[in-house]
Amino acid sequence: MNLRKVCVVTGSRADYGLLQGLLEEIRATQGLDLRVAVTGMHLSPRYGNTFDQIEKDGFQITHRVDVRLDQDTHLGISRSVGLGVSGFAEVFDKDRPDLVVVLGDRFEILAATQAAMLARIPIAHIHGGEITEGAVDESIRHAITKMANLHFVTADAHRKRVIQMGENPAHVFNTGAPGLDFIRKAKLLSRAEFEAETGFLLGAQNFLVTFHPVTLGTRSSKQSLADLLLALDSFPDAHLIFTRPNADADGRVISEMIDDYVSKAKQRRFVATSLGQIRYLSAMKNVQAVIGNSSSGIIEAPALKVATVNIGDRQKGRLSGPSVIHSADDAASIVKAIQKALSPQFQQQLATVSSLYGDGHASAKICQQIASVHLHDLQRKPFFDQKGVVV
């Protein structure tokens, strides 16, 4: 029997955490031959060389495509995309996987997708059909959808949107978000275990802060973060866990501002280049609120029954539930939103919330389709015209 070679591309600590369960499923499935291609932040010392974690988890890295994240300018990112297309073109020419699996909307994932499409290798895309109006990722996500042949979405609304873009309904599956699989299966750290592993002591009141550049905002990311930090000053007893931003435009200035802020009160402020999935979700479990503009506050935090203060427009349009409080990015609005999240009434109702992104079994559902799909059916991709039919 010929093994089906499946190449999964990962570019950051964030998407690897979501893909880990799928990697395990593919590796354990008879008839599938797993390839792991790493790129982006995984290969950057500045972002923690997180490929180490992939190897520690027992996965063999088959390919490395360095896109040289030396600059966080628009020019630097465009150059990185070019390097990524060239690098992945060589990988796919030599290895010729039967299917390439990508997740999300990062620029390095766009590069891998372009190379696979031009090599005429079928592409499976996870997390398509979602909306994030405040980030250039919105356009990247939809572009990947149009290049992909097989779609694994996280909600019925997202499935309808992908079909609306002309994709064949027979190739669009609502599997839910694979990030929830990890929460369902993993043994997260207790408060004491988290403190022991990080060396940071939590307080009576704790926040997890994850803020990424707002690449399509009307205000600069620097201005928005300055207001967030000013708002956090209104909670002088809170212990703050910061994670560093993605490698987007203005990512470095955000990192520097966070470092400076943390340095002024290290006994109750902590910043990590990469917590890893276990520690990140364990931090989330042990705080009163997740604050920032990360999708994790909208997708994963509700599954852990934790409040989220979602700031600004970066995630605007994304499906969200009652545990998510949306706030403008000025200091006064952020303070008001945090106060609401901390109110006894809001904290009490968290016990009844759940994520809107599936049941925590996405990886098995995705793997089943990857193993059984007829690749010949994916070779040609005509536009699926709805002709007035509501799906």
C-alpha positions as CSV (number, residue, x, y, z in Angstrom):
1,M,0.0,0.0,0.0
2,N,1.3,3.4,-0.9
3,L,1.4,5.8,2.0
4,R,-0.3,9.2,1.6
5,K,2.3,11.8,2.4
6,V,0.7,14.7,4.4
7,C,2.8,17.8,5.0
8,V,1.6,20.0,7.8
9,V,3.1,23.5,7.9
10,T,3.5,25.4,11.1
11,G,5.0,28.9,11.5
12,S,4.6,29.9,15.1
13,R,4.0,28.7,18.7
14,A,0.4,29.7,18.3
15,D,-0.5,27.5,15.3
16,Y,1.6,24.6,16.5
17,G,-0.4,24.5,19.7
18,L,-3.6,24.2,17.6
19,L,-2.1,21.6,15.3
20,Q,-0.4,19.3,17.8
21,G,-3.4,17.0,18.2
22,L,-3.8,16.7,14.4
23,L,-0.1,15.8,14.1
24,E,-0.6,13.1,16.6
25,E,-3.7,11.8,14.8
26,I,-1.9,11.8,11.4
27,R,1.1,10.0,12.8
28,A,-1.1,7.3,14.4
29,T,-3.2,6.7,11.3
30,Q,-2.4,3.8,9.1
31,G,-1.8,4.8,5.5
32,L,-0.6,8.3,6.3
33,D,3.0,9.5,6.3
34,L,3.4,12.6,8.3
35,R,5.8,15.4,7.2
36,V,6.3,18.5,9.4
37,A,7.5,21.7,7.8
38,V,8.5,24.5,10.1
39,T,9.0,28.2,9.2
40,G,8.4,31.7,10.5
41,M,8.8,32.4,14.2
42,H,9.8,28.8,15.0
43,L,13.2,29.4,13.4
44,S,13.9,32.8,14.9
45,P,16.0,33.2,18.1
46,R,14.1,36.4,18.8
47,Y,10.9,34.4,19.1
48,G,12.4,31.6,21.1
49,N,13.4,29.0,18.5
50,T,10.2,27.2,19.3
51,F,11.0,24.4,16.8
52,D,12.7,22.9,19.9
53,Q,9.2,22.3,21.5
54,I,8.1,20.4,18.4
55,E,11.1,18.0,18.6
56,K,10.6,17.7,22.4
57,D,7.0,16.6,21.7
58,G,8.4,13.7,19.6
59,F,7.8,15.0,16.1
60,Q,10.5,14.8,13.5
61,I,10.9,18.1,11.6
62,T,11.1,17.1,7.9
63,H,11.6,20.5,6.4
64,R,12.8,24.0,7.6
65,V,12.1,27.1,5.6
66,D,13.7,30.2,7.1
67,V,12.0,33.4,6.1
68,R,14.4,35.6,8.0
69,L,12.3,37.6,10.3
70,D,14.9,40.3,10.7
71,Q,12.6,43.3,10.3
72,D,9.0,43.9,11.4
73,T,8.3,46.5,8.7
74,H,5.9,46.1,5.8
75,L,8.9,45.8,3.4
76,G,10.6,43.2,5.6
77,I,7.4,41.1,5.8
78,S,6.9,41.2,2.1
79,R,10.5,40.0,1.6
80,S,9.8,37.2,4.1
81,V,6.8,36.1,2.0
82,G,9.0,36.0,-1.1
83,L,11.6,33.9,0.7
84,G,8.9,31.6,1.9
85,V,7.4,31.0,-1.5
86,S,10.9,30.3,-2.9
87,G,11.8,28.0,0.0
88,F,8.6,26.0,0.0
89,A,8.7,25.7,-3.8
90,E,12.0,23.8,-3.4
91,V,10.6,21.7,-0.6
92,F,7.5,20.7,-2.5
93,D,9.5,20.1,-5.7
94,K,11.8,17.6,-3.9
95,D,9.4,15.9,-1.5
96,R,6.1,16.0,-3.5
97,P,3.7,15.5,-0.7
98,D,0.2,14.3,-1.6
99,L,-1.5,16.9,0.5
100,V,-0.4,20.1,2.3
101,V,-2.2,21.1,5.5
102,V,-2.2,24.8,6.6
103,L,-3.9,26.6,9.4
104,G,-5.1,30.2,9.7
105,D,-4.0,33.4,8.2
106,R,-0.3,34.2,8.8
107,F,1.9,35.6,6.0
108,E,4.3,32.7,6.2
109,I,1.3,30.3,5.7
110,L,0.3,32.3,2.7
111,A,3.8,31.7,1.3
112,A,3.5,28.0,1.8
113,T,0.1,27.9,0.2
114,Q,1.1,29.8,-2.9
115,A,4.0,27.4,-3.4
116,A,1.8,24.3,-3.0
117,M,-0.9,25.7,-5.3
118,L,1.7,26.4,-8.1
119,A,3.2,22.9,-7.6
120,R,-0.4,21.6,-8.1
121,I,-0.4,19.9,-4.7
122,P,-3.9,19.8,-3.0
123,I,-4.2,22.1,0.0
124,A,-6.3,21.5,3.2
125,H,-7.0,24.8,5.1
126,I,-8.1,25.0,8.7
127,H,-10.0,28.0,10.2
128,G,-11.2,29.5,7.0
129,G,-14.4,31.6,6.6
130,E,-13.7,33.6,9.8
131,I,-13.7,37.4,10.0
132,T,-11.1,39.7,11.7
133,E,-11.6,43.1,10.2
134,G,-8.8,44.8,12.1
135,A,-5.9,42.8,10.6
136,V,-4.4,42.2,7.2
137,D,-4.8,38.5,8.2
138,E,-8.4,38.9,7.0
139,S,-7.3,39.2,3.4
140,I,-4.7,36.5,3.8
141,R,-7.2,34.0,5.2
142,H,-9.7,34.5,2.4
143,A,-6.8,34.3,-0.2
144,I,-5.8,30.9,1.3
145,T,-9.4,29.8,1.1
146,K,-9.5,30.4,-2.7
147,M,-6.2,28.5,-3.2
148,A,-7.2,25.6,-0.9
149,N,-9.0,22.5,-2.1
150,L,-10.3,21.1,1.2
151,H,-11.7,23.2,4.0
152,F,-12.0,22.5,7.7
153,V,-14.0,25.3,9.4
154,T,-14.9,25.9,13.0
155,A,-18.6,26.8,12.9
156,D,-21.6,26.6,10.6
157,A,-21.5,30.3,9.9
158,H,-17.9,29.9,8.6
159,R,-18.9,26.9,6.4
160,K,-21.6,29.1,4.8
161,R,-19.1,31.9,4.2
162,V,-16.5,29.6,2.5
163,I,-19.2,28.1,0.3
164,Q,-20.3,31.7,-0.5
165,M,-16.8,32.3,-1.8
166,G,-17.4,29.7,-4.5
167,E,-16.0,26.6,-2.8
168,N,-17.7,23.2,-3.3
169,P,-19.9,22.3,-0.3
170,A,-18.8,18.7,-0.6
171,H,-15.2,19.8,0.3
172,V,-16.2,22.1,3.3
173,F,-16.4,20.4,6.7
174,N,-17.4,21.9,10.0
175,T,-15.0,20.1,12.4
176,G,-14.8,22.8,15.1
177,A,-11.5,24.3,16.3
178,P,-8.6,21.9,16.9
179,G,-7.3,24.2,19.7
180,L,-10.2,22.9,21.9
181,D,-9.0,19.3,21.5
182,F,-5.9,20.2,23.6
183,I,-8.1,21.6,26.4
184,R,-10.2,18.5,26.5
185,K,-7.3,16.1,26.7
186,A,-4.5,17.9,28.5
187,K,-3.8,18.0,32.2
188,L,-3.3,21.7,32.8
189,L,-1.0,22.9,35.5
190,S,-2.4,23.9,38.9
191,R,-1.7,27.3,40.3
192,A,1.2,26.0,42.3
193,E,2.6,24.0,39.4
194,F,2.4,27.0,37.1
195,E,4.2,29.2,39.7
196,A,6.9,26.5,40.1
197,E,7.5,26.2,36.3
198,T,7.6,29.9,35.6
199,G,9.0,31.3,38.9
200,F,6.3,33.9,38.9
201,L,3.9,34.1,41.9
202,L,0.2,34.8,41.2
203,G,-1.8,37.1,43.3
204,A,-5.4,37.4,44.5
205,Q,-6.2,39.0,41.1
206,N,-4.5,37.9,37.9
207,F,-4.7,38.9,34.2
208,L,-3.3,37.2,31.1
209,V,-2.4,39.9,28.6
210,T,-1.8,39.0,24.9
211,F,-1.7,42.0,22.6
212,H,-0.7,41.8,18.9
213,P,-0.2,44.5,16.3
214,V,-3.4,45.9,14.8
215,T,-2.3,45.9,11.2
216,L,-5.4,47.6,9.8
217,G,-6.2,49.9,12.7
218,T,-6.9,53.7,12.5
219,R,-4.5,54.2,15.5
220,S,-1.0,52.9,15.7
221,S,-0.3,49.7,17.7
222,K,1.9,51.7,19.9
223,Q,-0.9,54.1,20.8
224,S,-3.3,51.3,21.5
225,L,-0.9,49.4,23.7
226,A,0.0,52.6,25.6
227,D,-3.7,53.0,26.5
228,L,-3.9,49.3,27.5
229,L,-0.9,49.7,29.8
230,L,-2.4,52.9,31.3
231,A,-5.7,51.0,31.9
232,L,-3.8,48.2,33.7
233,D,-2.3,50.8,36.1
234,S,-5.9,51.2,37.4
235,F,-5.6,47.7,38.9
236,P,-2.5,48.1,41.1
237,D,-2.9,44.8,42.9
238,A,-3.3,42.7,39.8
239,H,-0.6,40.3,38.8
240,L,0.0,40.4,35.1
241,I,1.2,37.7,32.7
242,F,2.2,39.1,29.3
243,T,3.0,37.1,26.2
244,R,5.0,38.6,23.3
245,P,3.3,39.6,20.1
246,N,3.5,37.9,16.7
247,A,6.1,38.8,14.1
248,D,3.9,41.4,12.4
249,A,4.6,45.0,11.5
250,D,5.4,47.0,14.8
251,G,5.8,43.8,16.7
252,R,9.2,44.9,18.1
253,V,8.0,48.2,19.4
254,I,5.2,46.4,21.2
255,S,7.7,43.9,22.7
256,E,9.9,46.8,23.9
257,M,7.0,48.6,25.5
258,I,6.0,45.4,27.4
259,D,9.5,44.8,28.6
260,D,9.8,48.3,29.9
261,Y,6.4,48.1,31.7
262,V,7.3,44.7,33.2
263,S,10.7,45.9,34.4
264,K,9.0,48.5,36.6
265,A,7.2,46.0,38.8
266,K,8.7,42.6,38.4
267,Q,7.2,41.2,41.6
268,R,3.7,41.3,40.0
269,R,4.5,41.5,36.2
270,F,5.9,38.7,34.1
271,V,6.6,38.4,30.3
272,A,7.4,35.2,28.4
273,T,8.7,34.9,24.9
274,S,6.9,31.6,24.6
275,L,5.0,29.9,27.4
276,G,4.1,26.9,25.2
277,Q,0.6,25.5,25.0
278,I,0.4,23.8,28.4
279,R,1.7,26.8,30.3
280,Y,-0.3,29.3,28.2
281,L,-3.6,27.5,28.8
282,S,-2.7,26.9,32.4
283,A,-2.1,30.6,32.9
284,M,-5.5,31.2,31.2
285,K,-7.2,28.8,33.6
286,N,-5.7,30.5,36.6
287,V,-6.6,34.2,35.9
288,Q,-9.7,36.2,36.3
289,A,-9.6,37.7,32.8
290,V,-7.8,37.4,29.5
291,I,-7.1,40.9,28.1
292,G,-5.9,41.9,24.7
293,N,-6.7,41.1,21.1
294,S,-5.8,37.5,20.6
295,S,-8.2,34.9,19.1
296,S,-7.4,32.7,22.0
297,G,-9.5,34.9,24.2
298,I,-12.5,34.3,21.9
299,I,-12.0,30.6,21.0
300,E,-10.2,28.9,23.9
301,A,-10.9,31.1,27.0
302,P,-14.7,30.3,27.0
303,A,-13.9,26.6,27.0
304,L,-12.0,27.3,30.3
305,K,-14.9,29.5,31.6
306,V,-12.7,32.5,31.8
307,A,-13.7,36.1,31.1
308,T,-12.2,37.9,28.1
309,V,-11.7,41.6,27.4
310,N,-11.3,41.9,23.7
311,I,-9.7,45.2,22.8
312,G,-10.1,47.2,19.5
313,D,-10.9,46.0,16.0
314,R,-8.3,43.2,15.5
315,Q,-10.9,40.5,16.1
316,K,-13.9,42.5,14.9
317,G,-16.4,40.2,13.2
318,R,-15.2,37.0,14.9
319,L,-17.9,34.8,16.3
320,S,-18.0,35.4,20.1
321,G,-20.0,34.3,23.1
322,P,-21.3,36.0,26.3
323,S,-18.0,35.6,28.2
324,V,-16.3,38.0,25.8
325,I,-16.5,41.8,26.5
326,H,-15.7,43.9,23.5
327,S,-13.9,47.2,24.3
328,A,-12.7,50.2,22.4
329,D,-8.9,50.7,22.6
330,D,-8.8,53.8,24.8
331,A,-7.8,53.6,28.4
332,A,-11.2,54.6,29.9
333,S,-13.1,52.0,27.9
334,I,-10.6,49.3,28.7
335,V,-10.9,50.0,32.5
336,K,-14.7,49.9,32.3
337,A,-14.5,46.6,30.5
338,I,-12.1,45.0,33.0
339,Q,-14.3,46.2,35.9
340,K,-17.3,44.5,34.2
341,A,-15.3,41.3,33.8
342,L,-14.3,41.3,37.4
343,S,-17.8,42.0,38.7
344,P,-19.3,39.2,40.9
345,Q,-22.3,38.9,38.6
346,F,-20.1,38.4,35.5
347,Q,-17.8,36.0,37.1
348,Q,-20.7,33.9,38.4
349,Q,-22.3,33.5,34.9
350,L,-19.0,32.1,33.5
351,A,-19.9,28.7,34.9
352,T,-22.5,28.3,32.2
353,V,-20.5,29.4,29.1
354,S,-18.8,27.3,26.5
355,S,-16.9,27.9,23.3
356,L,-18.8,28.4,20.1
357,Y,-16.1,26.6,18.2
358,G,-16.9,22.9,18.5
359,D,-16.8,20.0,20.9
360,G,-13.0,19.3,21.2
361,H,-12.8,16.5,18.7
362,A,-11.7,18.4,15.6
363,S,-8.4,16.7,15.0
364,A,-9.9,13.3,14.7
365,K,-12.6,14.6,12.3
366,I,-10.0,16.4,10.2
367,C,-7.7,13.4,10.0
368,Q,-10.5,11.1,9.0
369,Q,-11.2,13.3,6.0
370,I,-7.5,13.7,5.1
371,A,-7.2,9.9,5.1
372,S,-10.3,9.1,3.1
373,V,-10.7,12.0,0.6
374,H,-10.1,11.0,-3.1
375,L,-7.2,13.3,-4.1
376,H,-8.2,13.0,-7.7
377,D,-11.4,14.9,-6.9
378,L,-9.3,17.8,-5.6
379,Q,-7.1,18.2,-8.7
380,R,-9.5,20.6,-10.5
381,K,-11.3,23.3,-8.6
382,P,-14.2,24.9,-10.5
383,F,-16.0,27.8,-8.9
384,F,-19.1,26.6,-7.2
385,D,-21.9,29.0,-8.3
386,Q,-24.8,29.0,-5.8
387,K,-27.2,30.4,-8.4
388,G,-29.4,32.0,-5.8
389,V,-29.5,28.9,-3.5
390,V,-29.1,29.7,0.2
391,V,-26.7,27.3,1.9
